[in-house]
Amino acid sequence: MKKIFALALAAAMSLSLVACGGGGNTSTPSTSGSQPAGSNPAVSTPADPNGDGTVLVGFAQVGHESDWRTASTKSAQDVFSAANGYELSFVDCDNDPAKQLEAVRSFIQQGMDYIIIDPIVATGWDTVLTECDEAGIPVIIIDRTVDDSDKYVAWVGSDFKVEGLACGEWLKAFAADKGIAEINALVIEGSVGASATIGRTDGFKEIADREGWTILDSQSGDFTEAGGQEVMESFCQSYKGQFNVVICQNDNEAAGAMTAMDNAGITYGVGGDVILVSFDANKPYVQMVCDGKINANFECNPMAAPTVDEIIKTLQAGGTPEKEVYVSEHWFAAEDNVTSITVNGEQQEVIHATQEVVDGRPY
């Protein structure tokens, strides 16, 4: 149903003060909201100006490397369903940037009404997004960001640097409460070039530099359990007895790191030799926080699809969506000694991960 409508929309938007290549309203990042973190608000059937009953959506997903990614994919499949008036063409790009570009070009050829992209890397997008723009197909970016093009109508996701800053601020407060005077940290980063990796790395390093902490090493585990285990095995050999903090940039890496430390006889978590921190806060790993295996976990909300659905309905009604929309996120800790932290001048709650909290998690 793209055809005439999409071309008309593109023309209208090019005349707007907030064009596809322009600025637009930017919402303020938030760590709380009326909807619980990760909840799916009710989805209504989108408008259908051409009367054929179906909105065609192409989604080029990063891959299937983590529990977080699985939750993100399921959210999209649930929202962009036939029952909600959509036909979803889904491509798992298996962490291959070339395959992702190919998928987007295929969506253009198929005449999609909308294209959703979770970009594997932040650069290399201007040409293909220009092709989408010329075809009159609105593009919505989710999760990770694009650094070399603004030819998309909206982005929905997380402030990854804020996540990294929150991790650092929590660690500062936690260490002070426990009387830990020296921080010697190892960082298992995510995929090289991913905006989530860049933001979390930069945010945590900013606090580490400010506090005079030592980051002994920082290497990519590629957001996978196997990668996390491999990097941690190397760390255990190279930095034996030298580290007291391990930062894993997603839950699957944390699982791999735990296996490596178990094999090396290194204790971690509540009462352990090593403070273990993770990102994403998938339900099984918030359970590990509750159980004391992980000291803290910083949520990255995967449920972008309901917000994308609202953006599509806004576009079809002739409106202009906000250029950036931040999803709500929360921070979880195994102990209740740090109840709040201040990030960028804003006080934010740290949730004690009780069993009740875990049972209420949506993903």
Contacts in CASP RR format, 6 or more apart in sequence:
PFRMAT RR
TARGET T0000
AUTHOR 0000-0000-0000
METHOD contacts of the structure
MODEL  1
MKKIFALALAAAMSLSLVACGGGGNTSTPSTSGSQPAGSNPAVSTPADPN
GDGTVLVGFAQVGHESDWRTASTKSAQDVFSAANGYELSFVDCDNDPAKQ
LEAVRSFIQQGMDYIIIDPIVATGWDTVLTECDEAGIPVIIIDRTVDDSD
KYVAWVGSDFKVEGLACGEWLKAFAADKGIAEINALVIEGSVGASATIGR
TDGFKEIADREGWTILDSQSGDFTEAGGQEVMESFCQSYKGQFNVVICQN
DNEAAGAMTAMDNAGITYGVGGDVILVSFDANKPYVQMVCDGKINANFEC
NPMAAPTVDEIIKTLQAGGTPEKEVYVSEHWFAAEDNVTSITVNGEQQEV
IHATQEVVDGRPY
1 48 0 8 1.000
1 49 0 8 1.000
1 50 0 8 1.000
1 51 0 8 1.000
1 52 0 8 1.000
1 53 0 8 1.000
1 54 0 8 1.000
1 55 0 8 1.000
1 56 0 8 1.000
1 113 0 8 1.000
2 56 0 8 1.000
2 111 0 8 1.000
2 112 0 8 1.000
2 113 0 8 1.000
2 136 0 8 1.000
2 137 0 8 1.000
3 50 0 8 1.000
4 50 0 8 1.000
5 49 0 8 1.000
5 50 0 8 1.000
5 113 0 8 1.000
5 316 0 8 1.000
6 113 0 8 1.000
6 135 0 8 1.000
6 136 0 8 1.000
6 137 0 8 1.000
6 138 0 8 1.000
7 136 0 8 1.000
9 136 0 8 1.000
9 138 0 8 1.000
9 315 0 8 1.000
9 318 0 8 1.000
10 20 0 8 1.000
10 133 0 8 1.000
10 136 0 8 1.000
10 138 0 8 1.000
12 318 0 8 1.000
13 19 0 8 1.000
13 20 0 8 1.000
13 153 0 8 1.000
13 320 0 8 1.000
14 20 0 8 1.000
16 320 0 8 1.000
18 24 0 8 1.000
18 25 0 8 1.000
18 320 0 8 1.000
18 323 0 8 1.000
20 133 0 8 1.000
20 138 0 8 1.000
20 150 0 8 1.000
20 151 0 8 1.000
20 152 0 8 1.000
20 153 0 8 1.000
21 150 0 8 1.000
21 151 0 8 1.000
22 150 0 8 1.000
22 323 0 8 1.000
23 150 0 8 1.000
23 323 0 8 1.000
24 320 0 8 1.000
24 322 0 8 1.000
24 323 0 8 1.000
25 322 0 8 1.000
25 323 0 8 1.000
26 322 0 8 1.000
26 323 0 8 1.000
26 324 0 8 1.000
27 322 0 8 1.000
27 324 0 8 1.000
27 325 0 8 1.000
27 326 0 8 1.000
28 326 0 8 1.000
29 159 0 8 1.000
29 162 0 8 1.000
29 326 0 8 1.000
30 326 0 8 1.000
30 328 0 8 1.000
31 162 0 8 1.000
31 166 0 8 1.000
31 328 0 8 1.000
31 329 0 8 1.000
31 330 0 8 1.000
31 331 0 8 1.000
31 348 0 8 1.000
31 349 0 8 1.000
32 328 0 8 1.000
32 330 0 8 1.000
32 348 0 8 1.000
32 349 0 8 1.000
33 328 0 8 1.000
35 41 0 8 1.000
35 328 0 8 1.000
36 360 0 8 1.000
36 362 0 8 1.000
37 299 0 8 1.000
37 301 0 8 1.000
37 328 0 8 1.000
37 329 0 8 1.000
37 330 0 8 1.000
37 362 0 8 1.000
38 301 0 8 1.000
38 302 0 8 1.000
38 303 0 8 1.000
38 327 0 8 1.000
38 328 0 8 1.000
38 362 0 8 1.000
38 363 0 8 1.000
39 303 0 8 1.000
39 362 0 8 1.000
40 75 0 8 1.000
40 78 0 8 1.000
40 79 0 8 1.000
40 303 0 8 1.000
40 305 0 8 1.000
40 306 0 8 1.000
40 362 0 8 1.000
41 306 0 8 1.000
43 79 0 8 1.000
43 84 0 8 1.000
43 306 0 8 1.000
43 309 0 8 1.000
44 84 0 8 1.000
44 313 0 8 1.000
45 84 0 8 1.000
45 85 0 8 1.000
46 55 0 8 1.000
46 84 0 8 1.000
46 85 0 8 1.000
46 86 0 8 1.000
46 309 0 8 1.000
46 312 0 8 1.000
46 313 0 8 1.000
46 316 0 8 1.000
47 313 0 8 1.000
47 316 0 8 1.000
47 317 0 8 1.000
48 54 0 8 1.000
48 55 0 8 1.000
48 85 0 8 1.000
48 316 0 8 1.000
49 316 0 8 1.000
53 85 0 8 1.000
54 82 0 8 1.000
54 85 0 8 1.000
54 86 0 8 1.000
54 87 0 8 1.000
55 85 0 8 1.000
55 86 0 8 1.000
55 87 0 8 1.000
55 113 0 8 1.000
55 114 0 8 1.000
55 312 0 8 1.000
55 316 0 8 1.000
56 86 0 8 1.000
56 87 0 8 1.000
56 89 0 8 1.000
56 110 0 8 1.000
56 111 0 8 1.000
56 112 0 8 1.000
56 113 0 8 1.000
56 114 0 8 1.000
57 80 0 8 1.000
57 86 0 8 1.000
57 87 0 8 1.000
57 88 0 8 1.000
57 89 0 8 1.000
57 112 0 8 1.000
57 113 0 8 1.000
57 114 0 8 1.000
57 115 0 8 1.000
57 116 0 8 1.000
57 312 0 8 1.000
58 88 0 8 1.000
58 89 0 8 1.000
58 90 0 8 1.000
58 91 0 8 1.000
58 107 0 8 1.000
58 112 0 8 1.000
58 114 0 8 1.000
58 115 0 8 1.000
58 116 0 8 1.000
59 76 0 8 1.000
59 80 0 8 1.000
59 88 0 8 1.000
59 89 0 8 1.000
59 90 0 8 1.000
59 91 0 8 1.000
59 115 0 8 1.000
59 116 0 8 1.000
59 117 0 8 1.000
59 118 0 8 1.000
60 91 0 8 1.000
60 93 0 8 1.000
60 100 0 8 1.000
60 103 0 8 1.000
60 104 0 8 1.000
60 107 0 8 1.000
60 115 0 8 1.000
60 116 0 8 1.000
60 117 0 8 1.000
60 118 0 8 1.000
61 69 0 8 1.000
61 72 0 8 1.000
61 73 0 8 1.000
61 76 0 8 1.000
61 90 0 8 1.000
61 91 0 8 1.000
61 92 0 8 1.000
61 93 0 8 1.000
61 118 0 8 1.000
62 69 0 8 1.000
62 93 0 8 1.000
62 95 0 8 1.000
62 100 0 8 1.000
62 118 0 8 1.000
62 119 0 8 1.000
62 120 0 8 1.000
62 143 0 8 1.000
62 144 0 8 1.000
63 69 0 8 1.000
63 92 0 8 1.000
63 93 0 8 1.000
63 94 0 8 1.000
63 95 0 8 1.000
64 70 0 8 1.000
64 73 0 8 1.000
64 92 0 8 1.000
64 94 0 8 1.000
65 95 0 8 1.000
65 191 0 8 1.000
65 222 0 8 1.000
65 223 0 8 1.000
65 224 0 8 1.000
65 252 0 8 1.000
66 223 0 8 1.000
66 224 0 8 1.000
66 250 0 8 1.000
66 251 0 8 1.000
66 252 0 8 1.000
66 280 0 8 1.000
67 251 0 8 1.000
67 252 0 8 1.000
67 280 0 8 1.000
67 282 0 8 1.000
67 284 0 8 1.000
67 285 0 8 1.000
68 250 0 8 1.000
68 251 0 8 1.000
68 252 0 8 1.000
68 280 0 8 1.000
68 282 0 8 1.000
68 300 0 8 1.000
68 302 0 8 1.000
69 302 0 8 1.000
71 282 0 8 1.000
71 302 0 8 1.000
71 303 0 8 1.000
71 363 0 8 1.000
72 118 0 8 1.000
72 142 0 8 1.000
72 143 0 8 1.000
72 302 0 8 1.000
72 303 0 8 1.000
72 304 0 8 1.000
72 305 0 8 1.000
73 90 0 8 1.000
73 92 0 8 1.000
75 302 0 8 1.000
75 303 0 8 1.000
75 304 0 8 1.000
75 305 0 8 1.000
75 306 0 8 1.000
75 363 0 8 1.000
76 88 0 8 1.000
76 90 0 8 1.000
76 116 0 8 1.000
76 304 0 8 1.000
76 305 0 8 1.000
76 308 0 8 1.000
77 88 0 8 1.000
77 90 0 8 1.000
78 305 0 8 1.000
79 86 0 8 1.000
79 305 0 8 1.000
79 306 0 8 1.000
79 308 0 8 1.000
79 309 0 8 1.000
80 86 0 8 1.000
80 88 0 8 1.000
80 305 0 8 1.000
80 309 0 8 1.000
81 88 0 8 1.000
84 309 0 8 1.000
89 107 0 8 1.000
89 110 0 8 1.000
89 112 0 8 1.000
91 99 0 8 1.000
91 100 0 8 1.000
91 103 0 8 1.000
91 106 0 8 1.000
93 99 0 8 1.000
93 100 0 8 1.000
93 103 0 8 1.000
93 120 0 8 1.000
95 120 0 8 1.000
95 191 0 8 1.000
95 222 0 8 1.000
96 120 0 8 1.000
97 120 0 8 1.000
97 121 0 8 1.000
97 124 0 8 1.000
100 117 0 8 1.000
100 119 0 8 1.000
100 120 0 8 1.000
101 128 0 8 1.000
104 115 0 8 1.000
104 117 0 8 1.000
104 128 0 8 1.000
104 132 0 8 1.000
105 128 0 8 1.000
105 131 0 8 1.000
107 115 0 8 1.000
107 137 0 8 1.000
108 115 0 8 1.000
108 131 0 8 1.000
108 132 0 8 1.000
108 135 0 8 1.000
108 137 0 8 1.000
111 135 0 8 1.000
111 137 0 8 1.000
112 137 0 8 1.000
113 137 0 8 1.000
114 137 0 8 1.000
114 138 0 8 1.000
114 139 0 8 1.000
114 140 0 8 1.000
114 312 0 8 1.000
114 315 0 8 1.000
115 132 0 8 1.000
115 137 0 8 1.000
115 138 0 8 1.000
115 139 0 8 1.000
115 140 0 8 1.000
116 139 0 8 1.000
116 140 0 8 1.000
116 141 0 8 1.000
116 142 0 8 1.000
116 308 0 8 1.000
117 139 0 8 1.000
117 140 0 8 1.000
117 141 0 8 1.000
117 142 0 8 1.000
117 146 0 8 1.000
117 152 0 8 1.000
118 141 0 8 1.000
118 142 0 8 1.000
118 143 0 8 1.000
118 144 0 8 1.000
119 125 0 8 1.000
119 141 0 8 1.000
119 144 0 8 1.000
119 145 0 8 1.000
119 146 0 8 1.000
119 195 0 8 1.000
120 144 0 8 1.000
120 191 0 8 1.000
120 194 0 8 1.000
121 193 0 8 1.000
121 194 0 8 1.000
122 144 0 8 1.000
122 145 0 8 1.000
122 146 0 8 1.000
122 147 0 8 1.000
122 148 0 8 1.000
122 193 0 8 1.000
122 194 0 8 1.000
122 195 0 8 1.000
122 198 0 8 1.000
123 146 0 8 1.000
123 147 0 8 1.000
123 148 0 8 1.000
124 148 0 8 1.000
124 149 0 8 1.000
125 146 0 8 1.000
125 148 0 8 1.000
125 149 0 8 1.000
126 148 0 8 1.000
126 149 0 8 1.000
126 151 0 8 1.000
129 139 0 8 1.000
129 146 0 8 1.000
129 149 0 8 1.000
129 151 0 8 1.000
129 152 0 8 1.000
130 149 0 8 1.000
130 151 0 8 1.000
132 138 0 8 1.000
132 139 0 8 1.000
132 151 0 8 1.000
133 139 0 8 1.000
133 151 0 8 1.000
138 152 0 8 1.000
138 153 0 8 1.000
138 315 0 8 1.000
139 151 0 8 1.000
139 152 0 8 1.000
139 153 0 8 1.000
140 152 0 8 1.000
140 153 0 8 1.000
140 154 0 8 1.000
140 155 0 8 1.000
140 156 0 8 1.000
140 308 0 8 1.000
140 311 0 8 1.000
140 312 0 8 1.000
141 152 0 8 1.000
141 154 0 8 1.000
141 155 0 8 1.000
141 156 0 8 1.000
142 155 0 8 1.000
142 156 0 8 1.000
142 157 0 8 1.000
142 304 0 8 1.000
142 305 0 8 1.000
142 308 0 8 1.000
143 156 0 8 1.000
143 157 0 8 1.000
143 158 0 8 1.000
143 196 0 8 1.000
143 302 0 8 1.000
143 304 0 8 1.000
144 194 0 8 1.000
144 195 0 8 1.000
144 196 0 8 1.000
145 155 0 8 1.000
145 195 0 8 1.000
146 152 0 8 1.000
146 155 0 8 1.000
147 195 0 8 1.000
153 311 0 8 1.000
153 315 0 8 1.000
153 321 0 8 1.000
153 323 0 8 1.000
154 308 0 8 1.000
154 311 0 8 1.000
154 321 0 8 1.000
154 322 0 8 1.000
154 323 0 8 1.000
154 324 0 8 1.000
154 325 0 8 1.000
155 323 0 8 1.000
155 324 0 8 1.000
155 325 0 8 1.000
156 304 0 8 1.000
156 307 0 8 1.000
156 308 0 8 1.000
156 311 0 8 1.000
156 325 0 8 1.000
156 327 0 8 1.000
157 301 0 8 1.000
157 304 0 8 1.000
157 325 0 8 1.000
157 326 0 8 1.000
157 327 0 8 1.000
158 196 0 8 1.000
158 300 0 8 1.000
158 301 0 8 1.000
158 326 0 8 1.000
158 327 0 8 1.000
158 329 0 8 1.000
159 326 0 8 1.000
160 195 0 8 1.000
160 196 0 8 1.000
160 198 0 8 1.000
160 199 0 8 1.000
160 200 0 8 1.000
160 300 0 8 1.000
161 199 0 8 1.000
161 200 0 8 1.000
161 202 0 8 1.000
161 203 0 8 1.000
162 203 0 8 1.000
162 343 0 8 1.000
162 344 0 8 1.000
163 199 0 8 1.000
163 200 0 8 1.000
163 203 0 8 1.000
163 279 0 8 1.000
163 298 0 8 1.000
163 299 0 8 1.000
163 300 0 8 1.000
163 329 0 8 1.000
164 199 0 8 1.000
164 200 0 8 1.000
164 201 0 8 1.000
164 202 0 8 1.000
164 203 0 8 1.000
164 204 0 8 1.000
164 207 0 8 1.000
164 279 0 8 1.000
164 298 0 8 1.000
165 203 0 8 1.000
165 204 0 8 1.000
165 206 0 8 1.000
165 207 0 8 1.000
165 343 0 8 1.000
165 344 0 8 1.000
166 298 0 8 1.000
166 331 0 8 1.000
166 341 0 8 1.000
166 343 0 8 1.000
166 348 0 8 1.000
167 200 0 8 1.000
167 203 0 8 1.000
167 204 0 8 1.000
167 207 0 8 1.000
167 247 0 8 1.000
167 277 0 8 1.000
167 279 0 8 1.000
167 296 0 8 1.000
167 298 0 8 1.000
168 203 0 8 1.000
168 204 0 8 1.000
168 207 0 8 1.000
168 208 0 8 1.000
169 207 0 8 1.000
169 341 0 8 1.000
169 342 0 8 1.000
169 343 0 8 1.000
170 277 0 8 1.000
170 296 0 8 1.000
170 298 0 8 1.000
170 331 0 8 1.000
170 333 0 8 1.000
170 338 0 8 1.000
170 341 0 8 1.000
170 350 0 8 1.000
171 183 0 8 1.000
171 207 0 8 1.000
171 245 0 8 1.000
171 275 0 8 1.000
171 277 0 8 1.000
171 296 0 8 1.000
172 207 0 8 1.000
172 211 0 8 1.000
173 338 0 8 1.000
173 341 0 8 1.000
174 180 0 8 1.000
174 275 0 8 1.000
174 295 0 8 1.000
174 296 0 8 1.000
174 333 0 8 1.000
174 335 0 8 1.000
174 337 0 8 1.000
174 338 0 8 1.000
175 181 0 8 1.000
175 183 0 8 1.000
175 275 0 8 1.000
177 337 0 8 1.000
177 338 0 8 1.000
178 337 0 8 1.000
180 244 0 8 1.000
182 214 0 8 1.000
182 244 0 8 1.000
183 208 0 8 1.000
183 211 0 8 1.000
183 212 0 8 1.000
183 213 0 8 1.000
183 214 0 8 1.000
183 244 0 8 1.000
183 245 0 8 1.000
184 213 0 8 1.000
184 214 0 8 1.000
184 216 0 8 1.000
184 242 0 8 1.000
184 243 0 8 1.000
184 244 0 8 1.000
184 245 0 8 1.000
185 208 0 8 1.000
185 213 0 8 1.000
185 214 0 8 1.000
185 215 0 8 1.000
185 216 0 8 1.000
185 243 0 8 1.000
185 244 0 8 1.000
185 245 0 8 1.000
185 246 0 8 1.000
185 247 0 8 1.000
186 215 0 8 1.000
186 216 0 8 1.000
186 217 0 8 1.000
186 218 0 8 1.000
186 232 0 8 1.000
186 235 0 8 1.000
186 239 0 8 1.000
186 243 0 8 1.000
186 245 0 8 1.000
186 246 0 8 1.000
186 247 0 8 1.000
187 201 0 8 1.000
187 204 0 8 1.000
187 215 0 8 1.000
187 217 0 8 1.000
187 218 0 8 1.000
187 219 0 8 1.000
187 246 0 8 1.000
187 247 0 8 1.000
187 249 0 8 1.000
188 218 0 8 1.000
188 219 0 8 1.000
188 220 0 8 1.000
188 221 0 8 1.000
188 227 0 8 1.000
188 228 0 8 1.000
188 231 0 8 1.000
188 232 0 8 1.000
188 246 0 8 1.000
188 247 0 8 1.000
188 248 0 8 1.000
188 249 0 8 1.000
188 253 0 8 1.000
188 257 0 8 1.000
189 197 0 8 1.000
189 200 0 8 1.000
189 201 0 8 1.000
189 218 0 8 1.000
189 219 0 8 1.000
189 220 0 8 1.000
189 221 0 8 1.000
189 249 0 8 1.000
190 196 0 8 1.000
190 197 0 8 1.000
190 200 0 8 1.000
190 220 0 8 1.000
190 221 0 8 1.000
190 222 0 8 1.000
190 223 0 8 1.000
190 249 0 8 1.000
190 250 0 8 1.000
190 253 0 8 1.000
191 197 0 8 1.000
191 220 0 8 1.000
191 221 0 8 1.000
191 222 0 8 1.000
191 223 0 8 1.000
192 220 0 8 1.000
192 222 0 8 1.000
194 223 0 8 1.000
196 249 0 8 1.000
196 250 0 8 1.000
196 300 0 8 1.000
197 220 0 8 1.000
197 249 0 8 1.000
200 249 0 8 1.000
200 279 0 8 1.000
201 218 0 8 1.000
201 249 0 8 1.000
204 247 0 8 1.000
205 215 0 8 1.000
207 213 0 8 1.000
208 214 0 8 1.000
208 215 0 8 1.000
216 235 0 8 1.000
216 239 0 8 1.000
216 242 0 8 1.000
216 243 0 8 1.000
217 235 0 8 1.000
217 238 0 8 1.000
217 239 0 8 1.000
219 231 0 8 1.000
219 234 0 8 1.000
219 235 0 8 1.000
220 231 0 8 1.000
221 227 0 8 1.000
221 228 0 8 1.000
221 230 0 8 1.000
221 231 0 8 1.000
221 253 0 8 1.000
222 228 0 8 1.000
223 249 0 8 1.000
223 250 0 8 1.000
223 252 0 8 1.000
223 253 0 8 1.000
224 252 0 8 1.000
224 253 0 8 1.000
225 252 0 8 1.000
225 253 0 8 1.000
225 255 0 8 1.000
225 256 0 8 1.000
225 259 0 8 1.000
226 256 0 8 1.000
227 253 0 8 1.000
227 256 0 8 1.000
228 248 0 8 1.000
228 252 0 8 1.000
228 253 0 8 1.000
228 254 0 8 1.000
228 255 0 8 1.000
228 256 0 8 1.000
228 257 0 8 1.000
228 260 0 8 1.000
229 255 0 8 1.000
229 256 0 8 1.000
229 257 0 8 1.000
229 259 0 8 1.000
229 260 0 8 1.000
230 260 0 8 1.000
231 253 0 8 1.000
231 257 0 8 1.000
232 246 0 8 1.000
232 256 0 8 1.000
232 257 0 8 1.000
232 259 0 8 1.000
232 260 0 8 1.000
232 261 0 8 1.000
233 260 0 8 1.000
233 263 0 8 1.000
233 264 0 8 1.000
235 243 0 8 1.000
235 246 0 8 1.000
235 260 0 8 1.000
236 260 0 8 1.000
236 261 0 8 1.000
236 264 0 8 1.000
236 266 0 8 1.000
240 264 0 8 1.000
243 274 0 8 1.000
244 273 0 8 1.000
244 274 0 8 1.000
244 275 0 8 1.000
245 274 0 8 1.000
245 275 0 8 1.000
245 277 0 8 1.000
246 257 0 8 1.000
246 261 0 8 1.000
246 268 0 8 1.000
246 274 0 8 1.000
246 275 0 8 1.000
246 276 0 8 1.000
246 277 0 8 1.000
247 277 0 8 1.000
248 254 0 8 1.000
248 257 0 8 1.000
248 276 0 8 1.000
248 277 0 8 1.000
248 278 0 8 1.000
248 279 0 8 1.000
249 279 0 8 1.000
250 278 0 8 1.000
250 279 0 8 1.000
250 280 0 8 1.000
250 300 0 8 1.000
251 278 0 8 1.000
251 279 0 8 1.000
251 280 0 8 1.000
251 281 0 8 1.000
251 282 0 8 1.000
251 284 0 8 1.000
251 285 0 8 1.000
251 297 0 8 1.000
253 278 0 8 1.000
254 276 0 8 1.000
254 278 0 8 1.000
254 285 0 8 1.000
254 288 0 8 1.000
254 294 0 8 1.000
255 285 0 8 1.000
257 276 0 8 1.000
258 268 0 8 1.000
258 276 0 8 1.000
258 293 0 8 1.000
261 267 0 8 1.000
261 268 0 8 1.000
261 274 0 8 1.000
266 273 0 8 1.000
266 274 0 8 1.000
267 273 0 8 1.000
267 274 0 8 1.000
268 274 0 8 1.000
268 275 0 8 1.000
268 276 0 8 1.000
268 293 0 8 1.000
269 275 0 8 1.000
269 276 0 8 1.000
269 292 0 8 1.000
269 293 0 8 1.000
269 294 0 8 1.000
269 295 0 8 1.000
269 334 0 8 1.000
270 292 0 8 1.000
270 293 0 8 1.000
270 295 0 8 1.000
270 334 0 8 1.000
270 335 0 8 1.000
275 295 0 8 1.000
276 293 0 8 1.000
276 294 0 8 1.000
276 295 0 8 1.000
277 294 0 8 1.000
277 295 0 8 1.000
277 296 0 8 1.000
277 297 0 8 1.000
277 298 0 8 1.000
278 285 0 8 1.000
278 294 0 8 1.000
278 296 0 8 1.000
278 297 0 8 1.000
278 298 0 8 1.000
279 297 0 8 1.000
279 298 0 8 1.000
279 299 0 8 1.000
279 300 0 8 1.000
280 297 0 8 1.000
280 298 0 8 1.000
280 299 0 8 1.000
280 300 0 8 1.000
281 297 0 8 1.000
281 298 0 8 1.000
281 299 0 8 1.000
281 300 0 8 1.000
281 330 0 8 1.000
281 332 0 8 1.000
281 361 0 8 1.000
282 363 0 8 1.000
283 358 0 8 1.000
283 361 0 8 1.000
283 362 0 8 1.000
283 363 0 8 1.000
285 294 0 8 1.000
285 297 0 8 1.000
286 297 0 8 1.000
286 332 0 8 1.000
286 353 0 8 1.000
286 357 0 8 1.000
286 358 0 8 1.000
286 361 0 8 1.000
287 358 0 8 1.000
288 294 0 8 1.000
288 297 0 8 1.000
289 295 0 8 1.000
289 296 0 8 1.000
289 297 0 8 1.000
289 332 0 8 1.000
289 333 0 8 1.000
289 334 0 8 1.000
289 353 0 8 1.000
290 334 0 8 1.000
290 353 0 8 1.000
290 354 0 8 1.000
290 355 0 8 1.000
290 357 0 8 1.000
290 358 0 8 1.000
291 334 0 8 1.000
292 334 0 8 1.000
294 334 0 8 1.000
295 333 0 8 1.000
295 334 0 8 1.000
295 335 0 8 1.000
296 331 0 8 1.000
296 332 0 8 1.000
296 333 0 8 1.000
296 334 0 8 1.000
296 350 0 8 1.000
297 331 0 8 1.000
297 332 0 8 1.000
297 333 0 8 1.000
297 353 0 8 1.000
298 329 0 8 1.000
298 331 0 8 1.000
298 332 0 8 1.000
299 329 0 8 1.000
299 330 0 8 1.000
299 331 0 8 1.000
299 332 0 8 1.000
300 329 0 8 1.000
301 327 0 8 1.000
301 328 0 8 1.000
301 329 0 8 1.000
302 363 0 8 1.000
303 327 0 8 1.000
303 362 0 8 1.000
303 363 0 8 1.000
304 327 0 8 1.000
307 325 0 8 1.000
307 327 0 8 1.000
310 321 0 8 1.000
311 321 0 8 1.000
311 325 0 8 1.000
314 320 0 8 1.000
314 321 0 8 1.000
315 321 0 8 1.000
330 349 0 8 1.000
330 351 0 8 1.000
331 341 0 8 1.000
331 348 0 8 1.000
331 349 0 8 1.000
331 350 0 8 1.000
331 351 0 8 1.000
332 350 0 8 1.000
332 351 0 8 1.000
332 352 0 8 1.000
332 353 0 8 1.000
332 357 0 8 1.000
333 350 0 8 1.000
333 351 0 8 1.000
333 352 0 8 1.000
333 353 0 8 1.000
334 353 0 8 1.000
335 352 0 8 1.000
336 352 0 8 1.000
338 350 0 8 1.000
339 349 0 8 1.000
339 350 0 8 1.000
339 352 0 8 1.000
340 347 0 8 1.000
340 348 0 8 1.000
340 349 0 8 1.000
340 350 0 8 1.000
341 347 0 8 1.000
341 348 0 8 1.000
341 350 0 8 1.000
342 348 0 8 1.000
351 357 0 8 1.000
END
